[in-house]
Amino acid sequence: MEQNWRKWTEKVQAFCEARDWDQYHGPKDLAIGLVTEATELLEIFRFKNDDQSKALLQHPKQREYVADELADTLFFLLRFAQRNDFDLGQALDQKMAKNAIRYPVEKAHGKNDKYDQL
């Protein structure tokens, strides 16, 4: 997986640098882009129940649209990490370790309560 992060990050970096976009990719702008793209993904499922959402994912055109929004979100996540020197693999490992403490299996299994409510 580490190799994939690096490959994807390098691809995004090369794409942006070829277009001289560093000047537009400050932390605030990339955070806005990340949220905007995640919101576009959310919008696809707005006002749909679980069955409708699952059915939507069975249609090739809708799946492609969802995949595009996922890719756009990943693009901004990778670009933010690249421009601001975050190791996403390390960040994920550290956060998962924190979550393992906050959400011990014996307390969190089958529950969706926030850690301070367990």
C-alpha positions in Angstrom: 0.0 0.0 0.0 2.9 2.4 0.8 4.0 2.1 -2.8 0.5 3.0 -4.1 0.4 6.2 -1.9 3.8 7.2 -3.3 2.9 6.4 -6.9 -0.5 8.3 -6.7 1.1 11.3 -4.9 3.8 11.5 -7.6 1.2 11.3 -10.3 -0.9 14.1 -8.7 2.2 16.2 -8.1 3.5 15.8 -11.7 0.0 16.7 -13.1 -0.2 19.9 -11.0 3.4 21.0 -11.5 3.0 20.6 -15.3 0.2 23.1 -15.1 1.9 25.5 -12.7 -0.8 25.0 -10.1 1.4 25.1 -7.0 0.5 28.8 -6.7 -3.2 27.9 -6.2 -2.6 25.0 -3.9 -2.1 26.5 -0.4 -3.4 24.5 2.6 -6.7 26.5 2.8 -7.4 26.1 -0.9 -6.7 22.4 -0.9 -8.8 21.9 2.2 -11.6 23.7 0.5 -11.2 21.5 -2.6 -11.2 18.4 -0.5 -14.4 19.3 1.3 -16.1 20.5 -2.0 -15.4 17.2 -3.7 -16.5 15.2 -0.7 -19.7 17.2 -0.7 -20.2 16.4 -4.4 -20.0 12.7 -3.5 -22.5 13.2 -0.7 -24.9 15.0 -3.0 -25.3 11.9 -5.1 -26.9 10.1 -2.1 -28.9 13.1 -0.8 -32.5 12.2 0.0 -31.9 8.5 -0.8 -32.4 5.7 1.7 -30.0 2.8 2.1 -31.8 0.6 -0.5 -31.9 3.4 -3.0 -28.3 4.2 -2.4 -27.3 0.6 -3.0 -29.4 0.4 -6.1 -27.8 3.5 -7.4 -24.4 1.8 -7.2 -25.6 -1.0 -9.4 -26.0 1.3 -12.5 -22.8 1.7 -14.5 -23.3 5.4 -15.2 -23.9 6.2 -11.6 -21.0 4.0 -10.4 -18.8 6.0 -12.8 -20.0 9.3 -11.4 -19.4 8.0 -7.8 -15.9 6.8 -8.8 -15.2 10.2 -10.3 -16.1 12.0 -7.1 -14.1 9.5 -5.0 -11.1 10.2 -7.3 -11.5 13.9 -7.0 -11.6 13.7 -3.3 -8.5 11.4 -3.2 -6.8 13.9 -5.6 -7.2 16.7 -3.1 -6.2 14.5 -0.2 -3.1 13.4 -1.9 -2.2 16.9 -3.0 -2.7 18.4 0.4 -0.5 15.7 1.9 2.2 16.2 -0.7 2.2 20.0 -0.5 2.3 20.0 3.3 4.6 17.0 4.0 2.2 14.6 5.5 2.9 10.8 5.3 -0.7 9.5 4.9 0.3 5.9 5.7 1.9 7.0 8.9 -1.0 9.3 9.7 -3.5 6.5 9.2 -1.4 4.1 11.3 -1.2 6.6 14.1 -4.9 7.4 14.0 -5.9 3.8 13.9 -3.8 3.2 17.1 -5.5 6.1 18.8 -8.9 4.7 17.7 -8.1 1.2 19.0 -7.7 2.8 22.4 -10.8 5.0 22.1 -12.9 2.2 20.7 -11.9 -1.0 22.4 -13.6 -4.0 20.8 -15.3 -5.1 24.1 -17.0 -1.7 24.4 -17.5 -0.7 20.8 -18.5 -3.9 19.1 -21.9 -3.4 17.4 -22.2 0.2 18.5 -21.8 3.5 16.8 -21.5 5.6 19.9 -18.7 8.2 20.0 -15.8 7.1 22.2 -16.7 9.3 25.1 -20.2 7.8 25.2 -19.1 4.1 25.4 
